């Protein structure tokens, strides 16, 4: 329950929408970590990935 900071609107990329910004305003169940970086969050049964700049 330590993820209340994620409840504020965050522009994130939904991997099943193929792009576009959506706003996360639901409780986060898990965070997704790749290469020691937080790259996204799990809300319900959906994974949402933060935008990354390459």
Residue frames as qw, qx, qy, qz and C-alpha x, y, z in Angstrom:
[[0.000, 0.885, 0.465, 0.000, 0.00, 0.00, 0.00],
 [0.414, -0.593, 0.058, 0.688, 2.98, 2.31, -0.39],
 [0.368, 0.180, 0.541, 0.734, 2.14, 3.54, -3.88],
 [0.100, 0.803, 0.499, -0.312, -0.21, 6.42, -3.12],
 [0.096, -0.600, 0.261, 0.750, 2.05, 8.75, -5.07],
 [0.125, 0.027, 0.801, 0.585, 0.91, 6.93, -8.21],
 [0.166, 0.617, 0.751, -0.166, -2.72, 7.88, -7.63],
 [0.131, 0.720, 0.003, -0.681, -2.23, 11.36, -9.04],
 [0.760, 0.627, 0.135, -0.110, -2.68, 11.68, -12.82],
 [0.409, -0.523, 0.580, 0.472, 0.41, 10.52, -14.67],
 [0.653, 0.576, -0.266, -0.415, 0.83, 10.50, -18.42],
 [0.500, -0.309, 0.802, 0.101, 1.60, 6.88, -19.23],
 [0.432, 0.330, -0.625, -0.560, 1.60, 4.71, -22.30],
 [0.818, -0.019, 0.442, -0.367, -0.80, 1.80, -22.48],
 [0.198, -0.342, 0.837, 0.378, 0.80, -1.19, -24.16],
 [0.369, 0.353, 0.855, 0.088, -2.49, -2.49, -25.52],
 [0.318, 0.848, 0.278, -0.320, -3.52, 0.84, -27.07],
 [0.724, 0.323, 0.266, 0.548, -0.33, 1.12, -29.06],
 [0.315, 0.212, 0.008, 0.925, 0.28, 4.72, -28.03],
 [0.278, -0.685, -0.282, -0.611, -1.42, 7.83, -26.81],
 [0.051, 0.252, -0.624, 0.738, -1.58, 9.19, -23.31],
 [0.571, -0.558, -0.537, -0.273, -3.95, 7.92, -20.69],
 [0.140, -0.598, 0.431, -0.661, -4.17, 9.06, -17.11],
 [0.526, -0.118, -0.817, 0.206, -3.75, 6.68, -14.22],
 [0.328, -0.429, 0.256, -0.802, -6.23, 7.37, -11.43],
 [0.897, -0.262, -0.237, -0.266, -6.77, 3.89, -10.02],
 [0.626, -0.649, 0.432, -0.024, -4.88, 2.06, -7.26],
 [0.466, 0.587, -0.658, -0.072, -1.63, 0.54, -8.42],
 [0.952, -0.264, 0.041, -0.148, -1.29, -3.15, -7.60],
 [0.837, -0.189, 0.219, 0.464, 2.28, -3.73, -8.76],
 [0.143, 0.863, -0.300, -0.381, 5.10, -1.79, -10.30],
 [0.918, 0.351, 0.086, 0.162, 6.95, -3.14, -13.33],
 [0.308, -0.811, 0.410, 0.284, 10.73, -3.03, -13.07],
 [0.880, 0.415, 0.075, 0.218, 13.10, -3.62, -15.97],
 [0.620, 0.410, -0.189, 0.642, 16.86, -3.17, -15.81],
 [0.409, -0.329, -0.482, 0.702, 16.56, -1.77, -12.26],
 [0.112, -0.016, -0.047, -0.992, 14.20, 1.00, -13.43],
 [0.373, 0.450, 0.681, -0.442, 10.49, 1.38, -12.78],
 [0.048, -0.031, 0.625, 0.779, 9.02, 1.19, -16.28],
 [0.438, -0.298, -0.486, -0.695, 5.32, 0.82, -15.57],
 [0.362, -0.120, 0.641, -0.665, 2.56, -0.20, -13.23],
 [0.198, -0.249, -0.915, -0.247, -0.15, -2.86, -13.04],
 [0.391, 0.016, 0.281, -0.876, -3.70, -1.60, -12.47],
 [0.853, 0.142, 0.201, -0.459, -6.27, -4.36, -12.14],
 [0.848, 0.019, 0.480, 0.223, -5.27, -6.87, -14.81],
 [0.560, 0.798, 0.072, 0.209, -3.80, -4.26, -17.18],
 [0.657, -0.298, 0.063, 0.690, -0.15, -3.33, -17.51],
 [0.239, 0.961, 0.112, 0.080, 0.62, 0.32, -18.25],
 [0.752, -0.046, 0.017, 0.657, 4.11, 1.42, -19.19],
 [0.125, -0.837, -0.028, 0.532, 5.60, 4.85, -18.66],
 [0.591, 0.801, -0.056, 0.076, 6.81, 6.74, -21.69],
 [0.714, -0.424, 0.243, 0.501, 10.52, 6.31, -22.22],
 [0.327, 0.901, -0.202, -0.202, 12.83, 8.57, -24.15],
 [0.915, 0.010, 0.228, 0.333, 15.41, 6.71, -26.21]]
